[in-house]
Amino acid sequence: MASSDKEKPSISKNQFILSYKRMWPFVRPYWGRALLATLITIPIGSLDAIIALSLKPFMDTVLLEKGEQTPFNLPLYIIPAFIVLFTIIQSLLEYGSAYLNTWVGQKITNTLKEKVYAKLVRSDASFIDQTSSGSVAFRCDTDPNQACAGLLNNLKVFTTRVFSSISLICVLFYTSWQLAIITIIVLGSALYPLTRIRRKIKDVLQRTVLAGGLILTTLNETFGGLKTISSYNLETHQTNRFSEVLRQMFKLTIKMTQKTAWLSPMMHIIISVGMALTIWYGSYLIKSGIITPGDFVSFMTAMLMLYTPVKNIGKNFTSVQLSFMAIERVFDFINEPQRITDKKDAVSLPKISRDIVFDHVNFAYKPDVPVLKDISLHIKKGEKVAFVGNSGGGKTTTVNLIPRFYEVSSGAIRIDGTDIRDVTLHSLRDQIAVVFQDNFLFSGTIRDNILLGKADATDAEIQNALKCACLSDFISSLKKGLDTEIGERGTLLSGGQKQRIAIARAFLKNAPIVILDEATSALDNKSEAIVQQAIDNLMQDRTVFVIAHRLSTVQNADKIVVINEGKIVEQGSHENLIAEHGAYYALYQAQFKTRTA
């Protein structure tokens, strides 16, 4: 037990050092101002001792001896004037330190957020699958704020308190070494519990952060799903669900209070005992002539200045631990290895000239749970390939492997004989345009979203993209045309309009490979007809992969691939597959009967 107890303070110390080491690269560009902000805290802390020390001659010479002159024959008002002057200087330095800390802190916070965001946008699809939006918001915004604020505020408070404590302790020993020993013993007794509590609250702190992320996730889901909530009369259900999340947070907050709230009262008690001992023993020393009343007043002032922040340290301890945990979470995220990256010797992929080959490809989202099994395909340049099959059979997964949203478990995908893992991600994805079933549009204007395909597109290129995407008439009907705001995620547009904007974006990108992931399945017949025309235009002179639910949209494909339970069960043209009376024929007949009914 003894050895274990000795290790706990060192763990906290190591955590402190590691946190500051991790943050140093972000502090380095601003280290000059950060150093100045820290140096300013030295006189801020030291001036406490001057104020306390100045009371000794004032008490002994002026009040007790009824003199009108202070030591060195200075006027009576000099000592109070000096106290006011020192306080003004201390306040000005405090303002300067706060300003510099805020400036440096915001710069570091922004740099850290940029680093976290850069990591986020390069995260692979599996990260999106496994992480909630609330957790992402915490990692990208709340944690960097807490990490930087905690780092600088703790450093400022620590430096100020260290020099204040050193100078005040010097005053204590100068005025009475006997009373100083009592004060130091009491101070150590008050701080000792902090070395025992960190491990007890770490689990609660972690669960509190998770609960905070869950609150954000619930709010995001509610905002995005308000129509669903209204249409299904889920207001009470969602309110109860949110109330349950709040109850969890309440329980954690109470548990944290139970584990930490006793610190400050206990420190008050210990320090009160110390003050009582000091007063009792100080009275004895005064009567014995060992110290003067001025010594005692100066000592008590210094002791109160030393004890006051210590009494409140329990209230700050939780926030300090939250800051260190925020630093840990931020750098755990930043340093987490990316699963899909460029090889060191990766080359740029030339424009496709021959074919795309799936060579015995296997894939699993989780180990030992295969999703795709021995997929082998040969697609020539310019071919239109449609993937059909039962829901959950692996169609979307198959095409998601082409731009390396996921990495194959075994086998290979080759473009013109080159394994896509041997080329840079940027050059690979630069040659692929994807139109999803639910395309994401960013807040801003129609122009902003279309130009994502090619930022430097000319007006002629934009107009051609609009024409090919069947958007020209719609854009001309708008008062602001391309500069019309579309709202968050394009909420001011219909489904068909959003799809056609995504198709226009793909036209501007002008990639030789196009992936269409059920691009018309969520549309009504009229919208589908318009979007299908835009898609037909997009597919011209390109290698196209189509995931289709409605078989009527893929009958003209060069090759139809039927995937069920992760395996290719059939492939061929529409006519050939119908003639075989196999899996495709069964799907086709089922859809035909449904339409007839």
Secondary structure, DSSP 8 states (H G I E B T S, - for coil): -HHHHHHHHHHHHHHHHHHHHHHHHHHGGGHHHHHHHHHHHHHHHHHHHHHHHHHHHIIIIIIIS--SEEGGGEETTHHHHHHHHHHHHHHHHHHHHHHHHHHHHHHHHHHHHHHHHHHHHT--HHHHHH--HHHHHIIIIIHHHHHHHHHHHHHHHHHHHHHHHHHHHHHHHHH-HHHHHHHHHHHHHHHTTHHHHHHHHHHHHHHHHHHHHHHHHHHHHHHHTHHHHHHTT-HHHHHHHHHHHHHHHHHHHHHHHHHHTTHHHHHHHHHHHHHHHHHHHHHHHHHTTSS-HHHHHHHHHHHHHHHHHHHTHHHHHHHHHHHHHHHHHHHHHHHS--SS---TT-B------SEEEEEEEEEEEETTEEEEEEEEEEEETT-EEEEE-STTSSHHHHHHTTTTSS--SEEEEEETTEEGGGB-HHHHHTTEEEE-TT----SSBHHHHHTTS-TT--HHHHHHHHHHTT-HHHHHTSSSGGG-B--GGGTTS-HHHHHHHHHHHHHHHT-SEEEEESTTTTS-HHHHHHHHHHHHHHTTTSEEEEE-SSGGGSTT-SEEEEEETTEEEEEE-HHHHHHHTSHHHHHHHHHHHHHH-
